[in-house]
Amino acid sequence: MSKDFGEEVRKIIGKAKDERFLNRISNEEQTKMGLILPMFSAMGYDYSNPDEFSSEVPASINRKKDQRADYVIYN
């Protein structure tokens, strides 16, 4: 994590509390781009590096088929 983690998280939280910003977030993709991926970035993950981060990964949860993990971080 970067030493500016707290500052980055405060920025993201500020956006999440901004009613004008939230009114423009109307679907899952906009939420991902505006809030979720910036949070991963603030934590120091490179979400563009497939060796480090992946999305929509097939997963078996409680033996149910055709499920996916939204995000996977590889360490």
DRENDO-1510 file (C-alpha; in Angstrom, 1 decimal, always signed):
<recs>
REC; n; res; u; v; w
REC; 1; MET; +0.0; +0.0; +0.0 .
REC; 2; SER; +1.2; +3.5; -0.8 .
REC; 3; LYS; +1.9; +5.9; +2.0 .
REC; 4; ASP; -0.9; +8.1; +0.5 .
REC; 5; PHE; -3.4; +5.3; +1.1 .
REC; 6; GLY; -5.4; +7.3; +3.7 .
REC; 7; GLU; -5.6; +10.4; +1.4 .
REC; 8; GLU; -6.7; +8.3; -1.6 .
REC; 9; VAL; -9.4; +6.5; +0.5 .
REC; 10; ARG; -10.7; +9.9; +1.8 .
REC; 11; LYS; -11.0; +11.1; -1.9 .
REC; 12; ILE; -13.0; +8.0; -2.8 .
REC; 13; ILE; -15.2; +8.3; +0.2 .
REC; 14; GLY; -15.7; +11.9; -0.6 .
REC; 15; LYS; -16.9; +11.0; -4.1 .
REC; 16; ALA; -19.2; +8.3; -2.6 .
REC; 17; LYS; -20.8; +11.0; -0.4 .
REC; 18; ASP; -21.2; +13.5; -3.2 .
REC; 19; GLU; -24.9; +13.4; -4.2 .
REC; 20; ARG; -24.1; +14.8; -7.7 .
REC; 21; PHE; -21.6; +12.0; -8.3 .
REC; 22; LEU; -24.0; +9.4; -7.0 .
REC; 23; ASN; -26.8; +10.6; -9.2 .
REC; 24; ARG; -24.6; +9.9; -12.2 .
REC; 25; ILE; -23.8; +6.4; -11.1 .
REC; 26; SER; -26.6; +4.3; -12.5 .
REC; 27; ASN; -25.1; +0.9; -13.2 .
REC; 28; GLU; -22.6; -1.7; -12.1 .
REC; 29; GLU; -19.9; -0.7; -14.6 .
REC; 30; GLN; -20.0; +3.0; -13.5 .
REC; 31; THR; -19.8; +1.9; -9.9 .
REC; 32; LYS; -16.8; -0.3; -10.8 .
REC; 33; MET; -15.0; +2.5; -12.7 .
REC; 34; GLY; -15.8; +5.3; -10.2 .
REC; 35; LEU; -15.4; +3.6; -6.8 .
REC; 36; ILE; -14.3; +0.0; -6.8 .
REC; 37; LEU; -11.2; +0.1; -9.1 .
REC; 38; PRO; -9.9; +3.3; -7.6 .
REC; 39; MET; -10.1; +1.6; -4.2 .
REC; 40; PHE; -8.0; -1.3; -5.4 .
REC; 41; SER; -5.6; +1.2; -6.9 .
REC; 42; ALA; -5.3; +3.0; -3.6 .
REC; 43; MET; -4.5; -0.3; -2.0 .
REC; 44; GLY; -1.6; -0.6; -4.4 .
REC; 45; TYR; -3.0; -3.2; -6.8 .
REC; 46; ASP; -2.5; -2.8; -10.5 .
REC; 47; TYR; -5.9; -3.9; -11.8 .
REC; 48; SER; -4.5; -3.7; -15.4 .
REC; 49; ASN; -1.9; -6.5; -14.7 .
REC; 50; PRO; -3.5; -9.9; -15.3 .
REC; 51; ASP; -0.7; -11.6; -13.2 .
REC; 52; GLU; -1.8; -9.6; -10.2 .
REC; 53; PHE; -5.6; -8.9; -10.6 .
REC; 54; SER; -8.5; -10.5; -12.5 .
REC; 55; SER; -12.2; -10.0; -12.7 .
REC; 56; GLU; -15.2; -12.3; -13.4 .
REC; 57; VAL; -13.2; -15.4; -12.6 .
REC; 58; PRO; -15.1; -18.7; -12.6 .
REC; 59; ALA; -15.7; -19.9; -9.1 .
REC; 60; SER; -17.5; -22.8; -7.4 .
REC; 61; ILE; -19.3; -21.5; -4.3 .
REC; 62; ASN; -21.2; -24.1; -2.3 .
REC; 63; ARG; -20.9; -26.4; -5.3 .
REC; 64; LYS; -23.1; -24.2; -7.5 .
REC; 65; LYS; -22.0; -24.1; -11.1 .
REC; 66; ASP; -21.7; -21.0; -13.3 .
REC; 67; GLN; -20.8; -18.6; -10.6 .
REC; 68; ARG; -18.0; -16.0; -10.8 .
REC; 69; ALA; -15.9; -14.1; -8.4 .
REC; 70; ASP; -16.2; -10.4; -9.2 .
REC; 71; TYR; -12.4; -9.8; -8.5 .
REC; 72; VAL; -9.4; -12.0; -7.7 .
REC; 73; ILE; -6.1; -10.7; -6.4 .
REC; 74; TYR; -3.1; -12.9; -7.0 .
REC; 75; ASN; -0.2; -12.5; -4.5 .
</recs>
